[in-house]
Amino acid sequence: MNSPLLDHDDLAATPPNDQEAEQAALGSMLLSRVAIGEVSALITTHEYYRPAHATIHAAITTMYSGGLPVDPITLAAHLREAGDLERVGGASYLHTLVQTTRTSANGSYYAQIVASMAKQRRLIETGTRLIAHSRHGASDTGQIAARATAELASIGGAERWPDPIPLGTHTSLPTFPVGALAPWIAEHVAAVAEFTQTPPDLAATMALAAVATAAGGRVQVEVRPGWREQSNLYLVCAMPPASRKSDVFAAMTEPIYDVERQLQEESRASIIEAETAKEAAVAEAEGLMAKARKPGDSIDRTALVAEASAAKLLAEEIHVPPRPRLTVSGDITPEPLAQQLAVHRCLAALSPEGDLFDIIAGRYSAKPNLGVFLQAHKGERLQTDRITREQPSVDKPALTVGITPQPAVLQDLASTPGARDRGLLARFLYALPPSNLGYRKTRTTPVPAPIAQRYHSRLTRLLHTFYALPEPVNVTLTPTADRAVEALQDKLEASLRPDQPLAHLPDWAGKLVGHTARVALLLHLADRVTSDNWDQPVEEPTIDRAEEITAYYTQHALAVFDLIASAPATDAAQTILDWLRRPRTNGTWRTAIKRRDAVAASRRFRTVAQVEPALSLLEAHGYLRADEPHRTSRVGQPASATYRVHPSLHEGGTDAR
């Protein structure tokens, strides 16, 4: 009699699989680099039922790890070079994968279906092998049971650990998702990157800074009632010397300085006229006061003083408009910056160098002045005694920062007192692309004139449109866009748990949703630059594109905070790592530790607080995984977290699962 759980018909049927889920998982990977990481974390090539899908998955992850752009066209070229394109169904099948996938946001859901089907197939295969083994003369039932237990454990059992990342390095960082930008920006970014032989990250980051210069502080996104985000950004793209940063900077910011010069020229006559009128009024008041000071009884001093007072009031009422400014120099100090923001409210500090970070770090003062940079990012009321009497304060200041320093400058900024504690480092979106030095082409194609002209004219239109706004304008979200933001909030919240990648960066991650809303607003405005409906609500696809961009910056932020981590933390992490690689005196290995256990790793550690930065670093590199913290019985005593140790560090260095 056949078992009701596994009869003959079940064994003869097609193994469990879901072709649509496999296609959707691959399609989501082709639509979004974020989905590549999510899907790859859940399934490997072994989970696919169709071999062609496994080949496509392997090609995508290879390109992604190498920092290459991934889309149907680039993937087809990669598969063609490997001789696999026709075997997987040709280039048309790759486009079919994208067309049949409604959204990349559900990539992990599709991957879970694929993983579930694969587990079912392995269960059937295991059952079949065990039945065959028992039918072909195996009489040792204990041996069969042990084998069954081992195989079933291998199926449902152990959690996969990816290979840890060596200390001092990071995974291959993703390339900026240029396709998420407005087409007129994307084509210029790609052309500039090709002409200068630089990573597109550099031009793309400065393009965002350029759009933020136009809109920052002049347009706001209202995510929900009571929650508004300005459209200014703090952006930094760190690259080594000789990376042609100045050439890229000039190509992406030229329209800003052209518009600034134009505005200044147009206002010159009105400024001179107002200055002349004010000087004349002041001179009249001073003349009346001079008469009132003359000796003699024949002078009606009371009348002269009254006339002089009236003339002086009239002079003060004459407003001399400031010389228009969109930018400040990259080496401006905090006090003059506060004065300029008091006058102009919305400004951008743009520079191809890192002088601004040197200023923030206190090049000209013993104590760094971070206040203006903190307040001007959020739009908090800016008031300081150093500002001129005529402009004592300013509401909703908005500073955009776009700089391209050397990586070492980031380390100097990180060592500035208060930069991390007060939240300055958390306000920046970081890019850390690799240099093309040594691999650049000698002869390249100049940026085509139509592409350059289109970028120049549309950015110029943005600058003029928003500079003319008398007051900040609010742009709302559609209901579906609001739900997309809510889903992002839920996703971010989960990523802050102790065993998740952003657990050690709560300050930076805490601003990620707000940054995504700001980027979405900039994309929305850039998309509608040629129309008059830019004040319409931001839609869900725009939120998705913004999330793709901030997901890119998230991966780079992890690398940057790794780079700027203090040397003691890195050294301490290496000490703990060496300790974990050594067996105990009884020959056993540590598979899990608590914070207090790590204190015993070296005499240099005296308190739990001293090992926490090192444990966070090891967790970020994948050597440790923190379980949920357990509350102690003592009131006021902090929770004690248990860290699981990567299998490659124990049992004689065995790897993996």
Residue pairs with C-beta under 8 A, 6 or more apart in sequence:
2 8
6 124
6 127
6 131
10 124
11 124
11 128
15 49
15 120
15 121
15 124
16 117
16 120
16 121
16 124
17 49
17 50
17 117
17 121
18 49
18 113
18 114
18 117
19 49
19 50
20 100
21 110
21 113
21 114
21 117
22 48
22 49
22 50
22 53
22 110
22 114
23 53
23 96
23 97
23 100
23 101
24 100
24 101
24 106
24 107
24 110
25 39
25 43
25 57
25 107
25 110
25 111
25 114
26 53
26 56
26 57
26 60
26 97
27 97
27 98
27 99
27 100
27 101
27 104
28 35
28 39
28 101
28 103
28 104
28 105
28 106
28 107
28 110
29 35
29 36
29 39
29 40
29 57
29 60
29 70
29 104
29 107
30 60
30 70
30 71
30 72
30 75
30 94
30 97
30 98
30 101
31 98
31 101
31 103
31 104
32 104
32 107
32 177
32 544
32 548
33 64
33 70
33 174
33 177
33 548
33 551
33 552
34 104
34 107
34 547
34 548
34 551
35 104
35 105
35 107
35 108
36 60
36 61
36 64
36 70
37 64
38 107
38 108
38 111
39 57
39 107
39 108
39 110
39 111
40 61
40 64
41 108
41 162
42 108
42 111
42 112
42 114
42 115
43 57
43 111
43 114
43 115
43 118
44 57
45 54
45 55
45 57
45 58
46 54
46 118
47 114
47 115
47 117
47 118
48 54
48 57
48 114
48 118
49 117
49 118
49 121
52 87
52 88
52 89
52 93
53 88
55 79
55 84
55 87
55 88
56 75
56 79
56 88
56 94
56 97
59 75
59 78
59 79
59 82
59 84
60 70
60 75
62 78
63 69
63 70
63 74
63 75
63 78
64 70
64 172
64 174
65 171
65 172
66 172
67 172
67 173
67 174
67 175
67 434
68 74
68 78
68 175
69 175
69 178
69 179
71 179
72 91
72 94
72 95
72 97
72 98
73 91
75 94
76 85
76 91
76 94
79 85
79 88
85 91
88 94
89 96
103 544
104 544
105 484
105 487
105 544
119 155
119 156
122 155
123 152
123 155
126 148
126 151
126 152
126 155
129 151
130 144
130 147
130 148
130 151
133 144
133 147
134 144
138 144
154 657
158 657
159 657
160 656
160 657
161 622
161 646
161 647
161 648
161 656
161 657
162 622
163 622
163 648
163 655
164 621
164 622
164 623
164 646
164 648
165 171
165 621
165 622
166 621
167 570
167 573
167 574
167 577
167 617
167 621
168 570
170 558
170 559
170 562
171 555
173 432
173 433
173 434
173 555
173 556
173 559
174 552
174 555
174 556
175 199
175 200
175 201
175 433
175 552
176 199
176 200
176 201
176 204
176 205
176 431
176 433
176 549
176 552
177 548
177 549
177 552
178 186
178 189
178 190
178 200
178 204
179 186
180 523
180 545
180 546
180 548
180 549
181 189
181 204
181 207
181 523
181 526
181 549
182 523
182 526
182 527
182 529
184 454
184 455
184 458
184 526
184 529
185 204
185 207
185 211
185 455
185 526
187 451
187 454
187 455
188 203
188 207
188 251
188 252
188 447
188 451
188 452
188 454
188 455
189 200
189 203
189 204
189 207
189 252
190 200
191 445
191 447
191 448
191 451
191 452
192 198
192 203
192 248
192 251
192 252
192 447
193 199
193 200
193 202
193 203
193 248
194 444
194 445
195 444
195 445
195 446
195 447
196 203
196 244
196 247
196 248
196 251
196 444
197 244
197 436
197 440
197 441
197 444
198 239
198 243
198 244
198 245
198 247
198 248
198 436
199 239
199 433
199 434
199 435
199 436
201 237
201 431
201 433
202 237
202 239
202 243
202 245
202 248
202 404
202 431
202 433
203 248
203 251
203 252
205 235
205 236
205 237
205 402
205 404
205 429
205 431
206 235
206 237
206 248
206 249
206 252
206 253
206 350
206 402
206 404
207 252
208 233
208 235
208 402
208 519
208 522
208 549
209 233
209 235
209 252
209 253
209 348
209 350
209 400
209 401
209 402
210 252
210 253
210 255
210 256
210 402
210 459
211 459
211 462
211 522
211 525
211 526
212 231
212 232
212 233
212 235
212 348
212 400
212 402
212 518
212 522
213 253
213 256
213 326
213 327
213 348
213 350
213 400
213 402
213 463
214 256
214 459
214 462
214 463
214 465
214 466
214 467
214 525
215 231
215 232
215 462
215 466
215 521
215 522
215 525
216 230
216 231
216 232
216 233
216 346
216 348
216 398
216 399
216 400
217 230
217 231
217 232
217 345
217 346
217 379
217 396
217 397
217 398
217 472
218 231
218 346
218 398
218 466
218 467
218 469
218 472
218 473
219 231
219 466
219 469
219 472
219 473
219 474
219 475
219 521
219 525
219 534
220 228
220 229
220 230
220 231
220 472
220 473
220 474
220 475
220 521
221 228
221 229
221 231
221 474
221 475
221 476
221 477
221 517
221 518
221 520
221 521
221 538
222 228
222 474
222 475
222 476
222 477
223 229
223 477
223 482
223 485
223 517
224 477
224 482
228 474
229 514
229 517
229 518
229 521
230 378
230 379
230 396
230 398
230 472
230 518
231 398
231 518
231 521
231 522
231 525
232 346
232 348
232 376
232 377
232 398
232 399
232 400
232 518
233 400
233 401
233 402
233 429
233 515
233 518
233 519
233 522
234 377
234 399
234 400
234 401
234 427
234 428
234 429
235 400
235 401
235 402
235 403
235 428
235 429
235 431
236 401
236 402
236 403
236 404
236 405
236 410
236 428
236 429
236 430
236 431
237 245
237 403
237 404
237 430
237 431
237 432
237 433
238 404
238 405
238 406
238 407
238 409
238 410
238 430
238 431
238 432
238 560
239 245
239 404
239 406
239 407
239 433
239 435
240 406
240 407
240 435
240 437
241 406
242 437
243 435
243 436
243 437
245 352
245 404
246 352
248 352
248 404
249 350
249 351
249 352
249 404
250 352
251 447
251 452
253 350
253 402
254 456
255 455
255 456
255 459
255 460
255 463
256 326
256 327
256 348
256 350
256 459
256 463
257 327
258 456
258 460
259 326
259 460
259 463
259 464
259 467
260 324
260 325
260 326
260 327
263 324
263 326
263 467
264 323
264 324
264 325
267 321
267 323
267 324
270 321
271 320
271 321
271 323
274 318
274 319
274 320
274 321
275 320
277 318
278 315
278 318
278 320
281 311
281 312
281 314
281 315
281 318
282 312
282 315
284 311
284 315
285 308
285 309
285 311
285 312
285 314
285 315
286 308
288 304
288 305
288 307
288 308
288 311
289 304
289 305
289 308
291 299
291 304
292 299
292 301
292 304
292 305
292 308
322 343
322 344
324 344
324 467
325 340
325 343
325 344
325 347
326 347
326 348
326 463
326 467
327 347
327 348
327 349
327 350
328 336
328 337
328 340
328 347
328 348
328 349
329 349
329 351
330 349
330 350
330 351
330 352
330 353
330 355
330 356
330 403
331 351
331 355
331 356
331 358
331 359
332 340
332 349
332 356
332 359
333 359
333 364
333 365
334 359
334 360
334 369
334 370
334 371
334 372
334 373
335 369
335 384
335 386
337 347
337 349
337 372
337 376
337 399
338 372
338 382
338 384
338 386
338 387
339 386
339 387
339 388
339 391
340 347
341 347
341 372
341 376
341 382
341 394
341 397
341 399
342 382
342 387
342 388
342 391
342 392
342 393
342 394
342 397
343 391
345 394
345 396
345 397
345 398
346 397
346 398
347 398
347 399
347 400
348 399
348 400
348 401
348 402
349 356
349 399
349 400
349 401
349 402
349 403
350 400
350 401
350 402
350 403
351 402
351 403
351 404
352 403
352 404
353 403
353 404
353 405
354 403
354 404
354 405
354 406
354 409
356 401
356 403
357 403
357 405
357 409
357 410
357 412
357 413
358 409
358 412
360 368
360 370
360 373
360 413
360 416
360 419
360 424
361 368
361 412
361 413
361 415
361 416
361 419
362 368
362 369
362 416
367 417
368 416
368 417
368 418
368 419
370 416
370 418
370 419
370 422
370 424
371 384
372 382
372 384
372 397
372 399
373 399
373 424
373 427
374 380
374 422
374 423
374 424
374 427
375 381
375 382
375 397
376 382
376 397
376 398
376 399
377 399
377 427
379 396
379 397
379 398
380 397
381 393
381 394
381 395
381 396
382 393
382 394
382 397
383 392
383 393
383 394
387 393
396 472
401 428
407 432
407 563
410 430
410 560
410 563
410 564
411 563
411 564
413 419
413 424
413 425
413 564
414 420
414 425
414 564
414 566
415 566
416 424
418 424
419 425
420 426
420 507
423 507
425 507
425 508
425 561
425 564
426 507
426 508
426 510
426 511
427 511
429 515
429 550
429 553
429 557
430 553
430 556
430 557
430 559
430 560
431 552
431 553
431 556
432 556
432 559
432 560
432 563
433 556
458 526
458 529
458 530
461 529
461 530
462 525
462 526
462 529
465 529
465 534
466 525
473 535
475 521
475 524
475 534
475 535
475 536
475 537
475 538
476 537
476 538
477 485
477 537
477 538
477 543
478 537
478 538
478 539
478 540
480 539
480 540
481 520
481 537
481 538
481 539
481 540
481 542
481 543
483 540
484 540
484 543
484 544
484 547
485 513
485 516
485 517
485 543
488 513
488 516
488 543
488 547
489 513
492 502
492 509
492 512
492 513
494 500
495 501
495 502
495 503
495 509
496 502
496 503
496 506
496 509
497 503
497 628
498 626
498 627
498 628
498 629
498 641
499 619
499 625
499 626
499 627
501 558
501 620
502 508
502 509
502 554
502 558
503 616
503 619
503 626
504 561
504 616
504 617
504 619
504 620
505 557
505 558
505 561
508 557
508 561
509 554
512 550
512 554
515 550
515 553
516 543
516 546
516 547
516 549
516 550
517 546
519 546
519 549
519 550
520 538
520 542
520 543
520 545
520 546
521 538
523 542
523 545
523 546
524 534
524 538
524 539
524 542
525 534
527 542
528 534
528 536
558 620
562 617
562 620
562 621
565 613
565 617
566 613
568 613
569 613
569 614
569 617
570 617
572 602
572 604
572 605
572 610
572 611
572 613
572 614
573 613
573 614
573 615
573 617
573 618
573 621
575 601
575 602
575 604
575 614
576 598
576 601
576 602
576 611
576 614
576 615
576 618
577 618
577 623
577 649
579 598
579 601
579 602
580 590
580 593
580 601
580 623
580 645
580 649
580 650
581 649
581 653
583 589
583 650
584 590
589 645
589 649
589 650
589 651
590 597
590 645
590 650
591 644
591 645
591 650
592 642
592 643
592 644
592 645
593 624
593 642
593 643
593 645
594 640
594 641
594 642
594 643
595 608
595 611
595 612
595 615
595 640
595 641
595 643
596 608
596 640
598 605
598 611
598 614
598 615
599 605
599 606
599 607
599 608
599 610
599 611
601 611
604 610
605 611
615 624
615 643
618 624
618 643
619 625
619 626
619 643
622 646
623 645
623 646
623 649
624 643
624 644
624 645
624 646
625 643
625 644
625 646
626 641
626 642
626 643
626 644
627 641
627 642
627 643
627 644
628 641
629 639
629 640
629 641
630 639
630 640
630 641
630 642
631 639
632 638
632 639
632 640
647 654
647 655
647 656
647 657
648 654
648 655
648 656
